[in-house]
Amino acid sequence: MRSMNKKLIKTSKYLSFVLRHNPGSIGLQLDEAGWADVGELIEKASVPLSRALIEETVETNDKQRFALSDDGSRIRASQGHSIDVNLGLEPEVPPEILYHGTATRFMHSIRKQGLLPGNRQFVHLSADEETARKVGSRHGVPVILTLPALQMHEAGQEFYLSDNQVWLTDRVASKFLVESKG
């Protein structure tokens, strides 16, 4: 994992906001698959951006949150959208077990409702406990939820794998969740 300096972190957060949640805040249009023109993004950005800074941010982002098109002319967020985009992901067979990191303060609701996407398009799942622990730690005292993904898939639940290796699904019923402290 490569660490990022403060300028790259700030740029990553800005790109996340614009490309995942609110392109309209700067008058940017995304296509149906979430792609934005890099030149237009630079021109309309409310923070200083350059092609080189965008490329470095994409390259060094430890979570690989963004992707550039093969020719480098377009950029999109790999997952995590709260706006409607079609990433063109096809259903995939998940591993036997997947994990979700959350915080203890959310567990009452999760026990009642299961995992819901909230303001995002999908519930985000990890293939390993360590990643789930890091995610949960960002929100408070972590709880790692383990779910039988392959069993769920065999029962008809669809799973998708984003470009940055985050597993996605529509929701997870609470009956499938096993808790362990982070």
N, C-alpha and C positions, 0 to 999 in steps of 0.2 A: 504494500500500500504506500503510495506516495503522499507526502504531506503537501499542503497548499499554503502559500503565503496569504496574508490578509487581503491583498488586492484580488487574488484569485477566489478567495472565499466570498468576498463581497460581490464579485462578478457572478459567481455560481448562484448565489442567493437571488441576485437580480434576474438572471436568466430563468431560474426556477419560477419566480413570480410571474414573469412575462410569458414564458412558454408553457407553463403548466396551468396557470390560473387566470391571468388577466392580460392578454395581448392587447385588448382594447384600451388599456390604460395609456398606451403610447400610440394608439391608432394603427397597430400592427395587425395584419390579416394572416391567419394560419390557414393552410389548406385542410381538407377533411382528414388527412393523416397527421396533422399537427406540425407540418413543416412550415418554416418561415424563411424568407429570403434573407441571407446574411447581410447583404448590402442595405436592404430596407431596415433591418434591425439596427444596424450601426447608425444609420441616418436618423431614425426616430427615437433612439434610446435617450432616456433622461439621465443617464450616467455616461461618462466617457468610455466608449468601446472602440476597439479596432479589430480587424480580422485576426491579427496575431494574438491579441488577448483572448479572443473567443476560442481560437484553436488551442491555445495553451490551457484554457479553462476546461475545454472538452477533454483534452489529453490527460490532464493531471487530476481530474475529479476522481477521488478514490471510490466513489459509488457509480461512476460512469453514468451520470444522470442524463447526459446529452449525447446526441449522435449528429455527426455531420454527414451530408450526402457524399457519395463517392467523389464528386467533382468539387466538394467544399463550398458549393453555392447556397446550400440550405442547411438549416439546423432544426432539431426538434428535441423535446424532452423524451426520454426513453419510457417513462411511466410516471404515475403520480398526478395525473391531470384531474382537475376539478371541472374542467370544461369538456364538452363533448368532442372527442377526436376518435378516429378509428385507426389504431396503430397497425392494423392489418395482421394481427397475431392470429395464428391458427391454434385450435385446441391441441394440447400435448399431454402425453401420459406423464404424470408427476412421479417423483420418487415415492417410496413407501411412506415416508414421514416428512412433513414440513413443519415449520415453526413460525410463530408470530410473537414478536416482542411488544409488550405493552407495559403500563404502569399499574401498580396496585389500585390506584384511585379510580381506574376504569373498570375494575373487575365486577363490581355489582351489576352494572349495565350489561357487560359481556355475558355474565352468567345467565341473565334473563333473556337477552336478545341474540346472543351469539356475536360473531364478528360481522359488522356491517361496514360498507365502504365509507360511510360518513359523507363528506363532501367530495370524495374522490370517486372515480369510476369503478375501482376494484379494491378488494382487500389485498394487502401486500403480505406475502409470505416469504420466508427464508428457507434455504436448503440446509442451513446449519444453525446450531444453537448460539454460537458466538455472535453472528450477525444479528439474530433476534435479540440477544442480550443488549447489544449496543443500541438498537432501536428503542427498546424498552427503557434503557437508562436515560435517553434524551427526554423522557416525559416524567421521570420520577423514579421511585423504587421499582426496579424491573420485575416483571413476571414473564416467564416463558411459557407460551401455550404450544402444546404438541398436538398435531392432528394427523389422523390416518389418511393422508392424501390419496394414496393409491386405492384404498377401500372406497373412499368417497367418489373417486373417478369411476371406479367399476360400478358404482350405484347411479352414475349419470351426471355427476358434478363436472363441469368443465374447468380446466386449468389452462393458463397461458404462461409462457415464459417470455418476459420482456427482453429487449436487447441487452440490458445490463444484468441479466440473470436473476431478476426478482420474479417470483412466482405470483400470479394474479388469479383471483377467482371472484365471483360475484358476492358471495357471502359464505359464512361457515356457521352452521347451526351449533348451538352451545353443547348439544349432546356429543359432539365430536371432539371437544376440547378437553385436554388434560393439562392442569396447571403445575408449574414448578417455580419456585422462587429463583430470580435471576442471580 
